[in-house]
Amino acid sequence: MGASLPPKEANLFKLIVKSYETKQYKKGLKAADAILKKFPDHGETLSMKGLTLNCMDRKAEAYELVRRGLKNDLKSHVCWHVYGLLYRSDREYREAIKCYRNALKIDPDNIEILRDLSLLQAQMRDLTGFVETRQQLLTLKPNHRMNWIGFAVSHHLNSNGAKAIEILEAYEGTLEDDYPPDNERCEHGEMLLYKISLLEECGFLERALEELHKKEFKIVDKLAFKEQQVSLLVKLGRLGEGEKVYRVLLTMNPDNYRYYEGLQKCMELCSESGQYSSDDIDRLDTLYKSLGQQYTWSSAVKRIPLDFLQGEKFQEAAAKYIRPLLTKGVPSLFSDLSPLYDHPGKADALEQLILELEDSIRTTGAYLGRQEKEPPSTLMWTLFLLAQHYDRRGHYDIALNKIDEAINHTPTVIDLYSVKGRILKHAGDLPAAAALADEARSMDLADRYINSECVKRMLQADQVGLAEKTAVLFTKDGDQHNNLYDMQCMWYELASGESYYRQSDLGRALKKFLAVEKHYADMTEDQFDFHSYCLRKMTLRAYVEMLKFQDRLHSNAYFHKAAAGAIRCYLKLYDSPPKSATEEDDEMSKLLPSQKRKMRQKQKKAEARAKKEAEEKNEEESNATGVAKSGKRQHAKPVDPDPNGEKLLQVEDPLSETTKYLKLLQKHSSESLETHLLSFEVNMRKQKILLAFQAVKQLLRLDADNPDSHRCLIRFFHKVGSMAAPASDSEKLIWSVLEAERPDLSQLHGKSLEEANSHFFEKHKDSLMHRAAAAEMLYVLEPEKKSAAIKIIEDSANKPISTNGALGPVKEWKLKECISVHKLLGTVLVDPDAASRWKAWCAEYFPFSTYFEGHHSSVISKSAEDKICEVPQNGSPGHKEVLEKGPTHPLNGKLEAFKDLTI
């Protein structure tokens, strides 16, 4: 390194390297320039200068200098290494690996390059190469602990756990008997636990247990020791010993549900289905009563019996559990009880119990059978619980009555307004839900959670501008929108993207969805630093778990939503491309002169407003980023060149943009119906017949009775049947595949498409969504039978369904389904009369729905109030103005427009 230079310049070169490592970049540049004055073509100095400039965000100069340096000295491992570091900084890992390999051809035993190469191989999951590099590092430096551990981990990741165990045992053989010293006990204990987990993973259970007991005194983490011990005992079938260990663990943490579940397994009282015999229930009851006496303060020991008890015992245990929490005033009580609603009959029992508690408190001021009076707040919390119960059962009118009574009782409790907003959201009145959430927010301006819930409600009501200004109240001054992105606030970006999509603002919607995708890319990159850190700190079990998590990262629900949202945007963009400038000019030429003037005036006003907003925003950002509160100068962040996502819409082929996200969904969310629905839509538009058919087969595999699966099946074969006869050899091959596959589909076996659709309708005629799918496909197959298709939908009966409830029947139709049927009638079947009839019927079924303009919805209440008042609205801000002005809007603390929402 710098060997070809005279002594003075060689020392300067060492100074460049030291300055780079200590981040003294200006000092390093000065030294590099001093060398280059005498030796302007010195390759290694040019490369190091380029690397230093790269750290100063001068990338173009950096690449130019590094390439010049490499060109001048192709046989220098330093130049190749630096080139690799440059690529690594830009996340071009494959190119960086190539550079490192070229450097190793010149200097095969360079420890630093080998270490950097191993990190990239771990990052890229080149596990075979990772094993080879770690072995080479161990050969070169066998006295270094990290090299032994890295070699073992590489074999473990390469699915060779037995070899990893051998390496760890060989490493232990190099240690002295009194190892480890006190300052390394934690790291050594972690290594031992990692080795034991490897033995367990490889199936050497007896050996693992023996090793665990043998090395107990060297393991510092006693909780992990006990958990590992009980895991091995249960797998070995030594349940009696396992039971004892679980009881010890419960003394350490009596609120850990996993310990109770493990204890039940050891006592052979565990059921995956949740169904127990009467003898098992008696034994479980006895067990938890004894545990309850031992751990009186534990909530888990009181809650778990509610899952298996039945009848009177359930009511008695539920009463004992619920009463103290109502007295104490625990807002999360309903969330705790909600899983019980999936158990047959328990929803009835809970309702009966809570109603009895309410009646007892109203009449006597105390619980039934008790003398001591309850505080006044107990009635309010009981009403609060009842409101959530009726909301869960779909009885929104009763739920609203209960929550209003609770609000009248104690108007200062914030949770009451939040729950009322949630009830209205479920009932379909999103603007009123947003208003109530904002009312709750205004009662405690320092609560981030309530602020976030308010933002979520506003986004659901498509009040994006208002939601944005409310959200940034909890971000850093002057860097508001970037701060939400930097915090990876994905729930906000997804909700905002969905809202923009509903409003057909595809540019902004895409920008939000792709921001979430970028977060996941950043998470993948974030693992890089841990490849060396975890080996150094010996957090090996956590490291391996982190790598496994990273491998399934894209199966996360947030990524699925973002990828699906982006694909839907591109599909919509393909179906309705934006108008070109010539088309807009043609439309303008058709307008009357007066209309042209108005249009131009509107455009000028919009441009002026946008310009003013941009100037104000830039001024705010420049002021805020100039000097921080601490008085220190801050670096201004780059301004977003495309805030509205307009450039994202300027793609030549929207369908090709979907490929990346679709492949990730197919790889990581293959069990999701939505993945294959999107695959079908994309490939049908691409005319990729076999890929579309593959999507249909996946849909039928996952859920053949799903209405969307039926739609795709009929649409596919109808499309294929309407295509021209195959001409080329490839087309003939595709047709032969389809002909061979069609008889294997039970839905079409021996049936025409019309018969298959009719059979599907007869099989599912009691379901609204299935009827809608059958009607839509009837119209697709036989457009002349449009009236018959509409009749299929209109003949649907909103029958009551069983809900294990004591409130009477609950109607089958769901609001979301009825909205989709209304859209089907209006846009696909194109029958405005049928759509209006459907809207009128649904307005009766869903009286709080703003979409159907139900008679109790805020839309009707507001319009009725306006008619009564007959006051001109010029002086009050409209919806658009409210969005522009921000959180101080007329809904804050003023819910008069929504006071008539209850029955």
Buried (B, 14 or more C-beta within 10 A) or exposed (E): BBEBBEEEBBEBBEBBBEBBEEEBBEBBBBBBEBBBEEBEEBBBBBBBBBBBBBEEEBBEEBBBBBBBBBEBBEEBBBBBBBBBBBBBBEEBBEBBBBBBBBBBEBBEEBBEBBBBBBBBBBBBEBBEBBBBBBBBBBEBBEEEBBBBBBBBBBBBBBEBBBBBBEBBEEBBEEEEEEEBEEEEBBBBBBBBBBBBBBBBBBEBBEBBBBBBEEBEEEBBBEEBBBBBBBBBBBBBEBBEBBBEBBBEBBEEEBBBEEBBEBBBBBBEBBEEEEEBEEEBBEBBBEBBEEBBEEBEEBBBBBBBBBBBBBEEBBBEBBBEBBBEBBBEBBBEBBEBBEEBBEBEBBBBBBBEBBBBBBEBBEEEBBBEEEEEEBEEBBBBBBBBBBBBBBBBBBBBBBBBBBBBBBBEBBEEBBBBBBBBBBBBBBBBBBBBBBBBBBBBBBBEEEBEEBBBBBBBBBBBBBBBBBBBBBBBBBBBEBBBBBBBBEEBBBBBBBBBBBBBBEEEBBBBBBBBBBBBBBBBEEBBEEBBEBBBEBBEBBBBBBBBEBBEEBEEBBBBEBBBBBBBBBBBBBBBBBEEEEEEEEEEEEEEEEEEEEEEEEEEEEEEEEEEEEEEEEEEBEEBBEEBBEEEEEEEEEEEEEEEEEEBBEEBBEBEEBBEBBBEBBEBBBEBBEEBBBBBBBBBBBBBBBEBBEBBBBBBBBBBEBEBEBBBBBBBBBBBBBBBEEEEEEEEEEBEEBBEEBEEBEEEBEBBEEBEBBEBBBBBBEEBBEBBBBBBBBBBBBBBBBEEBBEEBBEBBBEBEBEEEEBBBBBEEEEBBEBEBBBBBBEBBBEBBEBEEBBEBBBEBBBEBBBBBBBBBBEBBBBBBBEEBEEEEEEEEEEEEEEEEBBEBBBEBEBEEEBEBBEBBBE
